[in-house]
């Protein structure tokens, strides 16, 4: 192969699905009109070996902590447990610990994230990739995927005590 030839770099799988990115923009626009504020949940889920569970969405780049938006008439804890089941077939064996509530200004000026720590989680079945979750898995803290998102790394640093807790996601 010639060195002067520009190689076409293939886009990561989550960026190939343009229609999902458009759909997410539409959903956020709908929420802006129908709700005064949006609130979601995320969790750092650790198994008995101390590994953290991460997901890669089909519509966003990078690896993230599992979680999502709350539904109407749903508590933060109920929403968290639902998201853990949906995104990873995860089951909390001990009650999750509330860590912090963050303002997520990167998503919108009205979005907040309730962050939990879940220890001793177990996966009831391997997660099969679907329309929302392209990949998932448990990772040692010193062997996170290269494209783990900066926010995920900050949250894990806060939990490890290597970074001060912030108020922004």
C-alpha positions as CSV (number, residue, x, y, z in Angstrom):
1,X,0.0,0.0,0.0
2,X,1.4,3.4,-0.9
3,X,2.3,5.8,2.0
4,X,0.9,8.9,0.3
5,X,-2.5,7.4,-0.2
6,X,-5.1,8.5,2.4
7,X,-6.7,5.6,3.9
8,X,-10.4,5.9,4.5
9,X,-10.9,5.5,8.3
10,X,-14.0,3.5,9.1
11,X,-16.3,5.2,11.6
12,X,-17.0,3.4,14.9
13,X,-20.2,1.4,14.9
14,X,-22.1,3.9,17.1
15,X,-21.4,6.7,14.6
16,X,-22.6,4.7,11.6
17,X,-26.2,4.8,12.7
18,X,-27.0,8.4,11.9
19,X,-30.7,7.8,12.2
20,X,-30.3,7.0,15.9
21,X,-28.4,10.2,16.5
22,X,-31.3,12.1,14.8
23,X,-33.8,10.3,16.9
24,X,-32.0,11.2,20.1
25,X,-32.0,14.9,19.0
26,X,-35.7,14.6,18.4
27,X,-36.3,12.9,21.8
28,X,-34.3,15.6,23.6
29,X,-36.3,18.3,21.8
30,X,-39.5,16.6,22.8
31,X,-38.4,16.5,26.4
32,X,-37.5,20.2,26.3
33,X,-41.0,21.0,25.3
34,X,-42.9,18.5,27.5
35,X,-40.9,18.6,30.7
36,X,-39.4,21.5,32.6
37,X,-36.4,19.4,33.7
38,X,-35.0,16.0,32.8
39,X,-33.4,13.6,35.2
40,X,-31.6,10.4,34.7
41,X,-29.6,7.8,36.7
42,X,-26.3,6.2,36.2
43,X,-24.3,3.8,38.3
44,X,-20.8,2.5,38.8
45,X,-21.6,-1.2,39.1
46,X,-18.9,-3.4,40.5
47,X,-18.9,-7.2,40.6
48,X,-17.3,-9.3,43.3
49,X,-13.9,-9.1,41.5
50,X,-14.0,-5.3,41.7
51,X,-14.5,-4.9,37.9
52,X,-16.8,-2.1,36.7
53,X,-19.6,-2.7,34.2
54,X,-19.6,-0.5,31.1
55,X,-21.9,-0.2,28.1
56,X,-21.3,1.1,24.5
57,X,-24.5,2.6,23.1
58,X,-25.4,2.3,19.4
59,X,-26.0,6.0,19.1
60,X,-23.1,7.5,21.2
61,X,-19.4,7.1,21.0
62,X,-17.4,5.6,23.8
63,X,-18.0,3.4,26.8
64,X,-20.4,4.7,29.5
65,X,-21.6,3.7,32.9
66,X,-25.1,2.1,32.6
67,X,-28.2,4.2,33.1
68,X,-30.8,6.4,31.5
69,X,-33.7,8.7,31.9
70,X,-36.4,8.3,34.5
71,X,-39.9,7.5,33.4
72,X,-43.0,9.2,34.8
73,X,-44.1,7.9,38.2
74,X,-40.7,6.2,38.8
75,X,-38.3,6.8,41.6
76,X,-34.6,7.2,40.9
77,X,-33.9,3.9,42.5
78,X,-36.7,2.1,40.5
79,X,-35.3,3.7,37.3
80,X,-31.8,2.7,38.1
81,X,-32.7,-0.9,38.7
82,X,-34.8,-1.0,35.5
83,X,-31.9,0.5,33.5
84,X,-29.4,-2.0,35.0
85,X,-31.8,-4.9,33.9
86,X,-32.3,-3.4,30.4
87,X,-28.7,-2.4,29.7
88,X,-26.8,-5.3,31.2
89,X,-29.1,-8.0,32.7
90,X,-27.6,-6.8,36.0
91,X,-29.0,-7.5,39.4
92,X,-28.1,-5.6,42.6
93,X,-27.4,-8.0,45.4
94,X,-27.1,-5.1,48.0
95,X,-28.9,-1.8,48.0
96,X,-27.2,0.8,45.7
97,X,-25.6,3.8,47.5
98,X,-26.4,7.3,46.4
99,X,-23.2,9.1,45.5
100,X,-24.0,12.5,44.0
101,X,-26.5,14.5,41.9
102,X,-24.8,16.2,38.9
103,X,-25.9,18.9,36.6
104,X,-25.4,17.6,33.0
105,X,-25.1,20.8,31.0
106,X,-23.5,19.0,28.1
107,X,-26.9,17.3,27.4
108,X,-29.1,20.4,28.0
109,X,-29.5,23.2,30.4
110,X,-32.2,21.3,32.3
111,X,-30.6,17.8,32.7
112,X,-29.5,16.2,36.0
113,X,-27.9,12.8,36.7
114,X,-28.4,10.9,39.9
115,X,-25.3,8.8,40.4
116,X,-25.2,5.6,42.4
117,X,-22.5,3.0,43.4
118,X,-23.6,-0.6,43.2
119,X,-21.3,-3.2,44.8
120,X,-21.7,-7.0,44.4
121,X,-23.7,-6.8,41.2
122,X,-24.2,-9.9,39.2
123,X,-25.2,-10.5,35.6
124,X,-28.1,-12.9,35.3
125,X,-27.4,-13.5,31.6
126,X,-24.9,-12.2,29.1
127,X,-26.2,-9.0,27.4
128,X,-26.9,-9.6,23.7
129,X,-26.3,-6.5,21.6
130,X,-29.5,-4.8,20.6
131,X,-30.7,-1.5,19.0
132,X,-29.6,0.5,22.1
133,X,-26.6,-1.4,23.5
134,X,-23.9,-2.3,21.0
135,X,-21.6,-3.9,23.5
136,X,-21.1,-4.3,27.3
137,X,-18.9,-5.9,29.8
138,X,-17.0,-5.9,33.1
139,X,-13.6,-4.3,33.1
140,X,-10.8,-4.0,35.6
141,X,-10.2,-0.4,36.7
142,X,-6.7,-0.5,35.3
143,X,-7.8,-1.9,32.0
144,X,-10.7,0.3,30.8
145,X,-11.3,0.5,27.1
146,X,-9.3,3.3,25.5
147,X,-12.5,5.1,24.4
148,X,-14.1,5.2,27.9
149,X,-15.7,8.6,28.1
150,X,-14.1,11.4,30.1
151,X,-17.2,11.6,32.4
152,X,-17.0,7.9,33.2
153,X,-13.3,8.2,34.0
154,X,-14.1,11.2,36.3
155,X,-16.8,9.4,38.2
156,X,-14.5,6.4,38.7
157,X,-11.7,8.7,39.8
158,X,-14.1,10.3,42.3
159,X,-15.1,6.9,43.7
160,X,-11.4,5.8,44.0
161,X,-10.5,9.0,45.9
162,X,-8.1,10.2,43.2
163,X,-10.3,13.2,42.3
164,X,-12.5,15.5,44.2
165,X,-16.3,15.2,43.7
166,X,-17.6,17.6,41.1
167,X,-21.1,19.0,40.7
168,X,-21.1,18.8,36.9
169,X,-21.4,15.5,35.0
